Amino acid sequence: MSAPGIEITDADPLVDIRNTAKIDYVMKAGRVWQASTLDEVWPTKKPFGDYYWVDGDELRSDDRPVDYWNRPR
């Protein structure tokens, strides 16, 4: 089991619960990552690198409309 981390938001979740999705940074085990890029920002600056779960070739060959997944089934 992993230890809990800290999420740093840019809005107050007590004002609006939707503000819990506005995460700027995540801190765990003494390290801080930028939520939007997954880059480590503290204690050493280090880019995340390639997103291993994204297949660029598959994305380029996908000819479905942009709203394909939003349509009711």
Sine and cosine of phi, psi and omega as CSV:
sin_phi,cos_phi,sin_psi,cos_psi,sin_omega,cos_omega
0.00,0.00,0.71,-0.70,-0.02,-1.00
-1.00,-0.02,0.42,-0.91,0.00,-1.00
-0.97,0.26,0.50,-0.87,0.02,-1.00
-0.93,0.38,0.44,-0.90,0.03,-1.00
-0.92,-0.40,-0.09,-1.00,0.00,-1.00
-0.86,-0.52,0.71,-0.71,0.09,-1.00
-0.95,-0.33,0.74,-0.67,0.00,-1.00
-0.96,-0.29,0.90,-0.44,-0.05,-1.00
-0.97,-0.23,0.26,-0.96,0.05,-1.00
-0.96,-0.27,0.22,0.98,0.03,-1.00
-0.52,-0.85,0.38,-0.92,-0.08,-1.00
-0.99,0.10,0.91,-0.42,0.01,-1.00
-0.94,0.35,-0.27,0.96,0.05,-1.00
-0.97,0.26,-0.40,0.92,0.05,-1.00
-0.98,0.18,-0.70,0.72,0.00,-1.00
-0.53,-0.85,0.84,-0.54,-0.06,-1.00
-0.87,0.50,-0.44,0.90,0.03,-1.00
-0.90,0.43,-0.32,0.95,0.02,-1.00
-0.92,0.39,-0.23,0.97,0.05,-1.00
-0.92,0.38,-0.31,0.95,0.03,-1.00
-1.00,0.06,-0.13,0.99,-0.03,-1.00
-1.00,-0.06,0.94,0.35,-0.08,-1.00
-1.00,-0.03,0.79,-0.62,0.05,-1.00
-1.00,-0.10,-0.73,0.68,-0.06,-1.00
-0.69,-0.72,0.41,-0.91,0.09,-1.00
-0.79,-0.61,0.71,-0.70,0.02,-1.00
-0.86,-0.51,0.75,-0.66,0.05,-1.00
-0.44,-0.90,0.70,-0.72,0.04,-1.00
0.81,0.59,0.61,0.79,0.06,-1.00
0.98,0.19,0.13,0.99,0.03,-1.00
-0.90,-0.43,0.50,-0.86,0.00,-1.00
-0.85,-0.53,0.76,-0.65,0.03,-1.00
-0.87,-0.49,0.57,-0.82,0.12,-0.99
-0.98,0.18,0.83,-0.56,-0.13,-0.99
-0.90,0.44,-0.59,0.81,-0.09,-1.00
-0.96,0.28,-0.43,0.90,-0.06,-1.00
-0.87,-0.50,-0.26,0.97,-0.10,-0.99
0.93,0.38,0.23,0.97,0.08,-1.00
-0.95,0.32,0.65,-0.76,0.10,-1.00
-0.98,0.21,0.74,-0.67,-0.03,-1.00
-0.90,-0.43,-0.25,0.97,0.03,-1.00
-0.40,-0.92,0.66,-0.75,0.14,0.99
-0.99,0.15,-0.31,0.95,0.08,-1.00
-0.83,-0.56,0.63,-0.77,0.05,-1.00
-0.98,0.20,0.82,-0.57,-0.03,-1.00
-0.47,-0.88,0.82,-0.57,0.03,-1.00
-0.93,0.36,0.49,-0.87,-0.01,-1.00
-0.92,0.40,-0.65,0.76,-0.04,-1.00
0.98,-0.20,-0.37,-0.93,-0.01,-1.00
-0.93,0.36,0.61,-0.79,0.09,-1.00
-0.99,0.15,0.98,-0.20,-0.14,-0.99
-0.89,0.46,-0.32,0.95,-0.03,-1.00
-1.00,0.02,-0.06,1.00,0.00,-1.00
-0.98,-0.20,0.82,-0.57,0.04,-1.00
-0.98,-0.22,0.98,-0.19,-0.06,-1.00
-0.86,0.52,-0.62,0.78,0.01,-1.00
-0.89,0.45,-0.65,0.76,0.01,-1.00
-0.91,0.42,-0.65,0.76,0.01,-1.00
-0.91,0.42,-0.65,0.76,-0.01,-1.00
-0.92,0.39,-0.52,0.86,-0.06,-1.00
-1.00,-0.03,-0.04,1.00,-0.01,-1.00
-0.97,0.22,0.90,-0.43,-0.04,-1.00
-0.96,-0.27,0.24,0.97,0.05,-1.00
-0.96,0.29,0.48,-0.88,0.06,-1.00
-0.89,0.45,0.40,-0.92,-0.06,-1.00
-0.85,0.52,-0.58,0.81,-0.05,-1.00
-1.00,-0.03,0.30,0.95,-0.06,-1.00
-0.81,0.59,-0.73,0.69,-0.07,-1.00
-0.98,0.22,-0.23,0.97,0.00,-1.00
-1.00,0.04,-0.18,0.98,-0.06,-1.00
-0.98,0.22,0.60,-0.80,0.05,-1.00
-0.92,0.39,0.56,-0.83,-0.01,-1.00
-0.98,-0.20,0.00,0.00,0.00,0.00
